[in-house]
């Protein structure tokens, strides 16, 4: 037995993390001679959590790797696409389509949905926070609240959704960036006070790491902020408030106090960062109070999942689906101007936007063609830029 309770990459790719009924279904299809029956299945969201108006599609790269080598075709919205669960006519929006013999991909349905549901939830939460935080620095701090096996996925999804940096070593390597962080309370406690801790940090840690002091360990936040500023002077980049909820009170007022005291003594260059229980609904008031950076943990990594499902909509070229789903191959069209979506049966002519009359473009692109990648997969930084460009056009 493995010492850690995780599935290996091989077990996931081999379909060993599937549900048992798919194994039984595959056995029945083979015995009944239906293993070559051609199907078309689409991935849609039944709705979006917490009243979200839109979500960010994430996890597409892992889905591509999952289906690679299997005799199927997969079409998908580009990773990072902001989508709505329904189009302008309340038709479910297909974000991905799988075409082939169901026998060849049924074992992959469960891991495919797992890749998409959780990563899309985290990327969406990150994008919402990005929208609310404006130009503030955003750092993903959430890996300690989740199983370490998925730390890279969490940080990649957060970065794609618009965060600037991540704290995890492996997560940073995955996105092609350097990890970002400050100092723990343990350092301040072991060195005796914040001034000693920040001096040791400045003496020992590589010069390119910003000098940001944690200022809520033993004394009042503004007192420790001033001690850190006096210890390093111009070399101090910022202070981080990680004030526990039991001592926080009005967090925005604490931030204003710290900002006032620093400015009053000539430390206006010192930026204020906050972490610890940061929720998206508190971000606007903290930005207004003077916060210039956020370390977001649990509310990001524990973001609600997007409830995707995979459903067959066509068998042997004929429209067929279960109750509650619309049968037939479809295309998703999007207006380049206002981002309105329109779902139409495949084969219908290119429409005009029902909202503004603008030009629409087809959104479902080949991802896998007969088991092979249809093209080069984009880098996380490219996907992030795509997300940010869309965020400029929408509201929360």
PyMOL commands that set and color helices and strands:
alter all, ss='L'
color gray80, all
select helices_A, chain A and resi 9-13+20-31+49-51+60-67+102-133+142-145+148-160+169-175+185-191+194-204+221-235+245-248+251-264+280-289+298-301+380-391
alter helices_A, ss='H'
color red, helices_A
select strands_A, chain A and resi 38-45+55-56+73-76+82-83+96-101+137-140+165-166+212-214+238-241+271-275+293-296+308-315+318-319+330-335+341-345+360-362+365-369+372-373
alter strands_A, ss='S'
color yellow, strands_A
deselect
rebuild
show_as cartoon
